[in-house]
Amino acid sequence: DTSQSILELGCGCGLVSTVAAQNGATVIATDISNLVLSLTSEGWRETTKLPNSNTFGSLIAQNFDLCSSQPLPLTLPPKNKNNVTTTSTEDDATVSTTKSSMTDCAPRPIVIAAAMMYEADLAEALARRAAEAVNLGAWFIVGDDDTGQRENGRQKFEEELDRLLPQLSNDSSKAVTKAWTSTVVKHTALGWNEKIVKLLHLNAPPGTLLEATAER
């Protein structure tokens, strides 16, 4: 669905971004390394040579430093203005009140990141970007394997996130949902007999079916 906007942080070789674009999404793949961005772009060019490429979305590779002061290069959906009229009776007179609200015209944008908690400072920066994404109304998904145990990266990520999220939740219009799930990845060629990957979903759209919450 080309209306689905996806931003990947730390895309590396771009596999996740490429698959998302191949399935129709509009993707911005970001990394701090120009080398991996060139590899991502080349991989996408080769992917568009496949049959039925007319159903593919788009992919742009863009340099972005997670630890910088730059805002997330996130594409936000346009808003529809909805008018809701309510009627009440005051002193035998009928009073109509119209309130305006804004709703998204397109699916909630998604920000994704994987295996980026291997350094404490990077993990804390990722938590700040997660809060930024949620504040903009995005669905934030982060995946972490055992690399997050280095320098207590995952712990640092969660501590910083737990510090920031209550500040957002004070605004009732931005109540934040948080769910950890887990899955097991096996890959013979890489020697992964059983690699446990944890996924965090922040601000998932209502009604989204997630796996059972895992123990962290």
C-alpha positions in Angstrom: 0.0 0.0 0.0 1.8 3.2 -1.2 -0.2 5.2 1.4 1.8 3.4 4.1 4.8 5.5 5.1 7.8 3.7 6.7 11.0 5.2 8.1 13.8 2.8 9.0 16.5 4.0 11.4 19.9 2.4 10.9 18.9 0.5 7.8 22.3 -1.3 7.3 22.1 -3.3 4.0 18.5 -2.2 3.7 16.8 -5.6 3.7 13.9 -4.5 5.9 13.3 -1.4 3.9 13.5 -3.2 0.6 11.0 -5.8 1.6 8.6 -3.1 2.9 8.9 -1.2 -0.4 8.5 -4.4 -2.4 5.2 -4.9 -0.6 4.0 -1.5 -1.7 5.1 0.9 1.1 6.7 4.4 0.6 10.0 4.0 2.5 12.8 6.2 3.7 15.8 4.1 4.6 18.3 6.0 6.8 21.8 5.3 8.1 24.9 7.3 9.1 27.1 5.4 6.6 27.0 6.5 3.0 28.5 3.2 2.0 25.6 1.1 3.3 23.2 3.7 1.8 24.7 3.2 -1.6 24.4 -0.6 -1.1 20.7 -0.1 -0.1 20.1 2.0 -3.2 21.8 -0.5 -5.5 19.8 -3.4 -3.9 16.6 -1.5 -4.5 17.5 -0.8 -8.1 18.1 -4.6 -8.7 14.8 -5.4 -6.9 12.8 -3.2 -9.2 13.9 -5.4 -12.1 11.9 -8.3 -10.8 8.5 -9.2 -12.3 5.4 -7.4 -11.2 7.6 -4.4 -10.0 4.6 -2.2 -11.0 3.1 -3.2 -7.7 6.1 -2.1 -5.7 6.2 1.1 -3.6 9.2 3.4 -3.4 12.5 3.5 -1.5 14.7 6.5 -0.8 18.1 6.1 1.0 19.0 9.1 3.1 21.8 9.9 5.5 20.6 10.6 9.0 22.4 10.6 12.3 20.3 9.2 15.1 22.3 11.1 17.7 22.0 14.5 15.9 19.6 17.3 16.7 17.8 16.9 13.3 14.2 16.0 13.4 13.1 12.6 12.2 12.6 12.7 8.4 9.1 11.3 8.9 6.4 11.7 6.3 3.1 12.5 8.1 -0.3 11.8 6.6 -2.6 14.7 5.7 -5.5 15.4 8.0 -9.3 15.4 7.3 -11.4 17.9 9.1 -14.5 16.4 10.7 -17.4 18.4 12.1 -19.5 16.8 14.8 -22.7 18.6 15.8 -24.4 17.9 19.2 -27.8 19.2 20.2 -28.9 20.1 23.8 -31.8 21.9 25.4 -31.2 25.0 27.5 -34.2 26.9 29.0 -36.6 25.2 26.5 -34.3 26.3 23.7 -32.5 23.9 21.4 -28.8 24.6 21.2 -26.6 23.0 18.5 -22.8 22.9 19.1 -20.3 22.0 16.4 -16.9 20.8 17.2 -14.1 20.1 14.7 -11.6 17.3 14.9 -8.8 16.1 12.7 -8.3 12.6 11.5 -5.6 11.0 9.4 -6.3 10.4 5.7 -3.8 7.6 5.5 -2.5 4.8 7.8 -0.4 5.7 10.8 3.3 6.1 9.7 5.7 3.4 11.0 9.2 4.0 12.3 11.3 0.8 12.6 14.8 0.0 14.0 16.6 -3.2 14.6 19.7 -4.3 16.6 20.7 -0.8 17.6 21.1 -1.2 21.4 24.7 -2.5 21.3 26.0 0.7 22.8 24.6 2.5 25.8 24.7 6.0 24.3 23.1 4.7 21.0 20.4 2.9 23.0 19.5 6.1 24.9 19.4 8.1 21.6 17.1 5.5 20.1 14.7 5.8 23.1 14.6 9.6 22.5 13.8 9.0 18.8 11.1 6.6 19.8 9.5 9.2 22.0 9.8 11.7 19.2 8.1 9.4 16.7 5.2 8.6 19.1 4.8 12.3 19.8 4.3 12.8 16.0 1.7 10.1 16.0 3.8 7.3 14.5 3.8 3.6 15.3 7.3 2.8 16.5 8.7 -0.8 16.3 12.1 -1.8 17.5 13.7 -5.2 17.4 16.5 -6.3 19.6 18.5 -9.5 19.9 21.3 -10.4 22.3 23.4 -7.5 21.1 21.2 -5.3 23.3 22.8 -7.0 26.3 26.1 -5.2 25.5 26.8 -2.3 27.8 23.3 -2.9 29.2 22.0 -1.2 26.1 18.5 -2.5 26.3 18.3 -1.5 30.0 19.5 2.0 29.1 16.9 2.1 26.3 14.0 1.1 28.6 15.1 3.5 31.4 15.2 6.5 29.1 12.0 5.5 27.4 10.3 5.1 30.8 11.5 8.6 31.7 10.1 10.1 28.5 6.8 8.4 27.9 5.0 9.7 31.0 5.6 13.2 29.7 3.7 12.3 26.5 1.0 10.4 28.4 0.1 13.5 30.4 -1.7 14.6 27.2 -4.8 12.3 27.1 -5.0 12.7 23.3 -1.5 11.0 23.1 -2.0 8.1 25.5 0.8 5.7 24.6 0.4 1.9 24.3 3.5 -0.2 24.9 3.8 -3.9 24.2 6.8 -6.2 24.1 6.6 -9.4 22.1 9.2 -12.1 21.2 9.9 -14.5 18.4 12.5 -17.2 17.7 14.7 -16.9 14.6 16.6 -19.8 13.2 19.1 -19.6 10.3 21.4 -22.6 9.6 23.8 -20.7 7.4 24.4 -18.1 10.1 24.6 -20.7 12.9 21.5 -19.4 14.6 20.0 -22.6 16.1 17.7 -20.5 18.2 18.0 -16.7 18.4 15.5 -14.9 20.5 14.4 -11.6 19.1 12.3 -9.1 21.2 10.0 -6.6 19.5 8.7 -3.5 21.1 5.5 -1.9 19.7 4.8 1.7 20.8 1.6 3.5 19.8 0.3 0.6 17.7 -3.0 1.4 16.0 -6.1 0.3 17.9 -7.1 -3.3 17.1 -3.6 -4.3 16.0 -3.1 -8.0 16.7 0.2 -8.6 18.4 1.8 -11.8 19.7 1.4 -12.5 23.4 3.5 -10.1 25.5 6.8 -11.7 26.4 8.9 -11.5 29.6 11.7 -9.0 29.1 
